[in-house]
């Protein structure tokens, strides 16, 4: 009895638990008979998504001090009504009966405010029951009870083999044996998501959400990556959507982030729901490789077909040999200019907008403060000479408009192993 008990208090309340009969009667008695399901749901979620506003509305609706008075159509609920009318546009007229439809937006928001107040009362989103009885604030609403069930399945509906004559795909996995995976979709983690596989009964080809498994002419199993795949398998039981793959690509290219850095970033701040699941560096690298393959293959209109059961390093090598085009992106094949092709230099002898003398406290004439010392003066003199040589080199580069084809092409400068500057234009690294 005396053992300490640790408990957790949820910071959310369950979705409004009312009967459909009560909900249906309210809609029939409050809105026009022409109101659509989409409009009613827009009103419903506008209330559940703005709990803070309803708390403010409820406080002004239920005065406490003698100097306050109860105002149902107060500024808070009228602002929500006006925003809802603006969003619904032409459909907003279905929220009113023909006999009560006001002509001006100002009067419409006033009438709709009473309807929203009654709707919030029905949904139990008003924290005050009576002006003399104060309840706690209404908590944010949890959507777990009405969240959609996620299923990972093939996007192809029939077999693409010509000999099968567009045969329908069968779900042949026994129900108890269907694998359950973790899905990251729109930065939200879904657990226990069933993964379904389609199979053609004629040719035994299996269709997965991210690839197709088929036999070649030597009766060996091969794997064809789908360019239109909505989900990618990045682990034994982990799947991600295209948004996650695009985020990995963007982070690595635009921020020069490593797979480990992006893994740490996502684990610390990218997951936005309660079902938090950490990802590993290997899963991020899998997403980077597979999304890169999908993007390059889609650009060229080529379906990458590889031998089954290759590890990620072998997949990378095979994909480069097939899609790499000897390191040249197709969009850059017909392009050549002095900006993206320059003479190779082992050491950058000219960096524009750099003043080495300023780093040592020397001015344009090479003079330095007396406190700097003889060594600094000598260094400043050398840097001034280097700057003059750099200026001559810059003038020489600007005067030469033709390319020197006797040297290898180069398109970036690497400083301490970090690639700096914009993305390469026509070469893969």
N, C-alpha and C positions, 0 to 999 in steps of 0.2 A: 504493500500500500504506500510505502514511503519512498519508493524508487522515483526519481525524477522522470517526468514524462515530457517528451519533446513533441510539439505539434506545429503544424503549418497552417496558416490562414490564407485562403485563396484571395487574390486581389481582383477576382472577377466573379460575377454572378452568372447563373445559368441563363440560357436563352428563355424568354418569356414562355411560361408553361401554362397556356390557356387552351381550352378545347377549340377544335375547328368550328364547332357549332356557334360558339360565342363570337369567334373571329368573323365567321360568315355573316351572322346577323348584324354585326357592327358595320361591315362593309356595305351591306344592302341598305341599311338605314341611314348611312352617313354620306355615301358617295353615289354618283350617278350609276344607272344600270349599264351604261356603256363603258365604265371603267375597266381597264384591262388588268390582267395579273401582273404585268411588268410595272404598271403605275402603282398598284397597291404595294408591291414589294419595294418599290423605290421609296414610298412613304414610310413603310415599316423600317427599312434599314437606315433611313435618314434619322429616325428617332433613336434606334439602338446604337448608332455610330456617334451620337452627340449627347452623351450622358452628362458631360460638364454643363452644357447649355441647359439641359433639363433640370439640373440641380439649381442653376441660377434662376430659371423660370419658376421652379417650385418655391424657392425662398421668397420671391416677390409675390407669388400667388398666395402664400400663407404667411401673413405678417405676424411679427412677434411683439414689437413695441407698439405703444399707443399712437405714435405719430405716423405709423405706416398704414397703408390700406391695400386691400387685396385687388390685384389687377390680373385678370386671366389673360387678356390679349396684350401682354406687356411687350416691351421692346425686344426681349430675348426670343420669345416664340414667334413674334412677327418677323424678325430677321430670318429665322429658319423657314418660315412660310414663304417669304419673298424669294429666298434662294431656291426653294423647291419648285415654285412656280416658274422661275427663270430656267431651271434645268428641264422641266417637263415640257415647256413651250406649249405647243398646241394641245398636248394631252392633259394639260392642267385643267382644261374646261370640264373634263370628266370627273373631277373631284367635287363638282358642285351640281346640285339639281338645277333644272332649267329655271325654276321660279326664283332661285336665290343667287343666280350667277351675276356677280357685280361686273360693271363695265370697266372700271379702272383697276390697275394693279394694286393700288393702295388699299382699296376696299376688299379686293380679293384676298390679300394677305391677312386682313383683319378677320374675315369670315373663316379662312382656312386655319387661323390660329386656334379658334375654338374647336375645330375638328381634330387638330393635332393634340390639343390638350386632352380631349376625351379619349383619343387613341392611346396616348401615353398612360392615362389612368387605367384603361383596359389591360395594357401590357404590364402594369405594375411598375412603371418606370418613374412614377412621381413619389419621392421619398416622404412627403408630408400627407398625413391623412386628415388632420384637423389643425386649425391655426394654433391651438393650445397644446398640441402634442407634436413634438419634433422627433423625427426619426433620423437615423444616420444617413449619410449621402448614398445615393445610388451608385453602385460600382459599375465599371465597364462590363459590357455583355460579352460572354464567351460564345463563340459560334461552333464549338465542338459538336454539339448535338445535331447541328444541321450541316456540318461540313460534308462535302461530296466524297464519295468513295472513289479512290484512285485505283486504276488498273493499268498495268503495262501490257500491251498486246501489239501484234503487228498492224501496220497501217495498210498493208496490202490485203485485199479481200479475196483474191483468186490466184491460182498458180499461173506464173508467167511462162512456163514451159510450153512451147508450141504443141508438143505431142499430147499435152494434157487437155487441150481445148477449153481453157479457162475454167478448170475444175475448182469448185469451192474448197476453202481450207477448213480442216477439221481441228477441233480442240481435243486432242487425244490423251492429254495428261489426266490421270485419275484425280478427282477432287481432293482427296486427302494428301496427295503428293504434289500439289501445285506449290512451287516455292514462293516464299514471302520475302520481300526485299524492302530496303529503306530507299525512299525516293526523295530527292531534293528538287523541288519544283517551285519556281518563283521565289527562291531563297526560303522556302518553307519546307520543313522536314515532315514527311509522311512515313509512318512505320507500318509494317505488316501489309505491304502492297502486293497483291498477287501478280505474278509474272506468267503470262500465258504465251504459248507457242502454237502457231498454226502448222499443219502438215498436210501435204498433198498425198492422197491415198494412192495415186497412180505412180508418181516418180519418187516418192518418199522424201522430197525436198521439204525442209523445215524452214519456216519463216518466223524470225524473231523481230523484236522491236527495233533493233539496230543493225541486223545483218541477216543474210540468207545463207543457209547451209545446203550445199548441193554436191552431186558427184560429177566429176569431169569425165572425159572420154576414156581415161585410164582407170575408171571406177574408184578414184580417190576422192575423199571428202575435201571440199574447198569452202572458203568463207568469202562472201561478197558483202562489202560494207555498203550500207544504204546511205546515199547522199541526202535523202529526205527524212532521215531518222529524227524523230522528236525527242528521243531519249538515248542516252549513252550509258553502257555498263562500264563502270570504272572500278569495280571491286567484286568480290565474291558474291555479295548480296547488297550492293550499293549501285543505284542508278541516279543519273542527273539529267536535267533537261538542257535544251540548247542555250537558254539564258545563262546557266552556270558555265557551259563551255565557252560562250562568248566573253564572259567576265574573266575567265582564266586567260584567254588569248589577249584581251585588252590589257589586263594587268601586267602580263609578261612583256608585251611589246611597248606599251605606252609608258609604263613606269619602270621598265627594266627589272621587274621583280622576279626572283627565283621561285621555283616551285615551293620551297620551304617557306619563303616570305609570304606567298599568297595563302598557303595553308594556315599559317599563324594568323593572318588577317581575317580569314573567313571564320576560323574557330573562335576568334575573340569578338567579332562584331557583325558578321554577315548573316548569321542565322537569327531570324526575327520571331520565332514562335517558341512555345514552351517545350516542344519535343526536340530539345537540343541534342545534336549528334555531332561529334567531332569527326573530321575527315583527316586522312593521312596525306603525306607528301606524294606517295605513290599514286593515290587516287587523283590528285591534282595533275600529276604528270600524265596519267592515262587520259584525263579529260583534254589536256593540251594536245596530245598526239592525235587522238581520235577526232577532235574538232578541227584540227589543222588538216587532217586527211580529208574530212568531209568538205571543208571549204575549198581546198585546192581541187579536189575531184569534181565538185559541183561547177567550179569555174571552167574546167576543161570539158565537162560533160562526159567524164569517164567514171565507170564503176570499178573500184579497186577490188580485185579478186586475188586472194592469197590462200596458201595452204593452211589448213586448220591447225590449231594448237600452237601457233607461234607466240613467243614471248614478246614483250613490248619493244625490246631492242631489235629483234628480228623484224617485227612489223615496221619499225621506223626505217630500217635499211631497205626493205623490200618496197615500201611506199616511196622512198626517195628515188630508187632505181626506176620505178615506173612513172611516178608523177613529178620527179624532180627536174626533168628536162635539162640535165647537166648543170643544175644550179641557176638556171635562168627562168624567170617568170615569163609566161607567154605574153603578158601585156607589154613587156619591155623588149620583145624581140625586134620590133621595127623602130625602136627609139634609140637615138644616140646623140649626145650633146657634150659640150665641154664641161657642163656642170656635174654630170654623173659619171663621166670618164675622165680621169686625170692621171698624170704620170705618177708611178709608184715612188714613194719616198719612205725609207725605213724610219726616218725621224722627221717629224713635222717641223720644217724650217720657217714656217710663217703661220702665225695665228693672228687673225685680224682682231683689231680693237684691244690689243694687249700692250701695256706700257710697263716693261720690266723695270725701268728706272724708277717708276713711282713706287714699286715695292721696296726699294732701298732708300727712298727719300731723296732721290736725285731729281733735278729739274731737267729741262730740255738741253741745257748747256753742259750737263754732267757735273755740276757743282753740288756738293753735299754739305750738311751742317758739320761744324767742327767736331761735335761730340761723336759723330759716327766713327771717326778714326780712319787711319790710313788704309786698312783692309777694305772698309766699306767704300772709300773713294776709288780704290782700284777696281773693285767689283762694279761700281757704278759706271766707271769709264768703259769697262768691257761690255756692260749691258747697253750703253749708248751706242757702241759700235755694232752690237748685235741688232739693235733696233734699226739702225741705218741700213744694215744689210737686209733686214726683213722688208724695209720699205722698197729697196731696189728689187728684191725678189717679187714683191707684190706688183710693182710696175711691170716687171717682166711677164708675170702671169697674165695681167690685163692686156698687154700688147700682143700676146700670142693667142690668136683666136682659133688656130687649127690644132687638132689633137696629134700627139706623138704616138703613132701606132707601134713603135718599137718597144714599148713598155707594157707591162701587164695592167689590166684595168683594176681600179680600186675605187671603192665607193663609201668608205667610212674610215674613221680614225678610232683606234682603241687606246684608251688611257687607263693603265693599271687594270686591264681586263674588263673594263666597263665600256659598253658601247654607248657613245654619246651622239646626240644629234637626232635628226628625223629618221624615220624608217627608210631602208634602202629602196631604191626605185625599181631596179630591174635585176637584182641578184638575190638569191637565197643564201643565207649564211648557215 
